[in-house]
Amino acid sequence: MDASAAKLIGAGIASLPLAGAGIGLGLIFGNFLAGAFRNPSAAAGNQQTLLLAFALTEFTGLLGFVIAMLILFVF
């Protein structure tokens, strides 16, 4: 196998967490909204947890993107 082909395959595999982050964010916000609509008084108490989950999920996707770019352009 050619080295450039292996590089492209590796970058494609490394970018898979981006799809997982998109799915995860949809689940996080969808479930938060469902809970907030059922009990609006408890929504403010759960907002800190929502933002923490958002940040960690987004970090996972961005880390996969950075690794893919490193594979493509550095190695």
Residue frames relative to the residue before (quaternion, step in Angstrom):
aa qw qx qy qz dx dy dz
M 1.0000 0.0000 0.0000 0.0000 0.00 0.00 0.00
D 0.4941 -0.6592 0.4901 0.2847 3.53 -1.04 0.84
A 0.5639 -0.6275 0.4187 0.3360 3.59 -1.06 0.75
S 0.6536 0.5053 -0.3325 0.4548 3.60 0.97 -0.70
A 0.6228 0.5239 -0.3433 0.4687 3.60 1.08 -0.63
A 0.6488 0.5055 -0.3161 0.4729 3.58 0.99 -0.80
K 0.6129 0.5508 -0.3365 0.4558 3.56 1.10 -0.71
L 0.6787 0.4851 -0.2885 0.4700 3.59 0.93 -0.88
I 0.6388 0.5119 -0.3271 0.4721 3.57 1.02 -0.76
G 0.6587 0.5116 -0.3042 0.4603 3.58 0.95 -0.85
A 0.6538 0.4991 -0.3153 0.4733 3.57 1.00 -0.79
G 0.6354 0.5266 -0.3281 0.4596 3.58 1.05 -0.69
I 0.6613 0.4868 -0.3010 0.4848 3.54 0.99 -0.80
A 0.6627 0.5113 -0.3075 0.4526 3.59 1.02 -0.79
S 0.6756 0.4861 -0.3075 0.4611 3.61 1.16 -0.42
L 0.4131 0.7258 -0.4596 0.3022 3.62 1.22 0.07
P 0.6070 0.5561 -0.3848 0.4174 3.68 0.97 -0.54
L 0.5352 0.6096 -0.4198 0.4070 3.61 1.17 -0.30
A 0.6502 0.4914 -0.3152 0.4862 3.58 1.00 -0.75
G 0.6468 0.5175 -0.3151 0.4631 3.57 1.01 -0.79
A 0.6389 0.5176 -0.3275 0.4655 3.57 1.04 -0.73
G 0.6397 0.5227 -0.3268 0.4591 3.58 1.00 -0.74
I 0.6573 0.4892 -0.3018 0.4873 3.56 0.95 -0.85
G 0.6619 0.5232 -0.3010 0.4444 3.57 0.94 -0.91
L 0.6594 0.5000 -0.3129 0.4662 3.57 0.96 -0.82
G 0.6319 0.5280 -0.3329 0.4593 3.56 1.02 -0.73
L 0.6635 0.4938 -0.3010 0.4747 3.55 0.98 -0.83
I 0.6493 0.5301 -0.3255 0.4377 3.59 0.92 -0.89
F 0.7418 0.4138 -0.2424 0.4688 3.57 0.71 -1.04
G 0.6174 0.5445 -0.3494 0.4475 3.58 1.06 -0.64
N 0.6915 0.4610 -0.2800 0.4805 3.56 0.91 -0.88
F 0.6204 0.5254 -0.3540 0.4624 3.59 1.05 -0.65
L 0.6749 0.4855 -0.3067 0.4635 3.59 0.90 -0.85
A 0.6263 0.5262 -0.3465 0.4591 3.58 0.99 -0.73
G 0.6821 0.4732 -0.2875 0.4777 3.57 0.96 -0.82
A 0.6487 0.5190 -0.3180 0.4568 3.57 1.04 -0.77
F 0.6585 0.4940 -0.3189 0.4697 3.60 1.03 -0.67
R 0.6575 0.5015 -0.3151 0.4657 3.58 1.10 -0.61
N 0.8002 0.0478 0.0071 0.5978 3.57 1.02 -0.82
P 0.1753 -0.8433 0.4990 0.0952 3.61 0.24 1.24
S 0.6273 0.5538 -0.3555 0.4166 3.60 1.05 -0.54
A 0.6924 0.4587 -0.2780 0.4826 3.61 1.14 -0.50
A 0.4751 0.7022 -0.4315 0.3083 3.61 1.24 -0.19
A 0.6504 0.5232 -0.3281 0.4423 3.60 0.95 -0.78
G 0.6553 0.5178 -0.3137 0.4518 3.59 1.05 -0.67
N 0.7152 0.4348 -0.2475 0.4881 3.57 1.14 -0.55
Q 0.4666 0.7084 -0.4381 0.2974 3.58 1.22 -0.10
Q 0.6126 0.5437 -0.3552 0.4506 3.63 1.04 -0.65
T 0.6558 0.5011 -0.3019 0.4772 3.57 0.99 -0.85
L 0.6176 0.5451 -0.3346 0.4577 3.57 1.05 -0.76
L 0.6965 0.4702 -0.2853 0.4607 3.59 0.83 -0.93
L 0.6276 0.5199 -0.3374 0.4711 3.59 1.06 -0.67
A 0.6613 0.4923 -0.3050 0.4767 3.59 0.93 -0.85
F 0.6222 0.5352 -0.3340 0.4636 3.58 1.04 -0.76
A 0.6814 0.4954 -0.2958 0.4503 3.58 0.86 -0.96
L 0.6852 0.4810 -0.2978 0.4587 3.60 0.88 -0.85
T 0.6533 0.5015 -0.3145 0.4719 3.58 1.01 -0.76
E 0.6608 0.4949 -0.3048 0.4749 3.56 0.96 -0.83
F 0.6150 0.5461 -0.3435 0.4533 3.60 1.05 -0.70
T 0.6261 0.5398 -0.3367 0.4509 3.58 1.00 -0.78
G 0.6736 0.4857 -0.2918 0.4746 3.57 0.92 -0.86
L 0.6735 0.4884 -0.3003 0.4666 3.58 0.93 -0.86
L 0.6189 0.5364 -0.3471 0.4569 3.59 1.05 -0.66
G 0.6407 0.5100 -0.3178 0.4780 3.58 1.00 -0.76
F 0.6429 0.5179 -0.3179 0.4663 3.58 1.02 -0.78
V 0.6572 0.5054 -0.3089 0.4661 3.59 0.94 -0.87
I 0.6447 0.5089 -0.3236 0.4697 3.59 0.95 -0.81
A 0.6442 0.5148 -0.3247 0.4633 3.61 0.97 -0.80
M 0.6697 0.4837 -0.3051 0.4737 3.60 0.95 -0.81
L 0.6217 0.5276 -0.3421 0.4669 3.59 1.06 -0.67
I 0.6430 0.5142 -0.3246 0.4655 3.57 0.97 -0.81
L 0.6997 0.4860 -0.2829 0.4407 3.58 0.90 -0.89
F 0.8435 0.2754 -0.1008 0.4500 3.56 0.71 -1.04
V 0.7178 0.4226 -0.2698 0.4832 3.63 1.11 -0.33
F 0.7804 0.3263 -0.1817 0.5015 3.60 0.77 -0.95
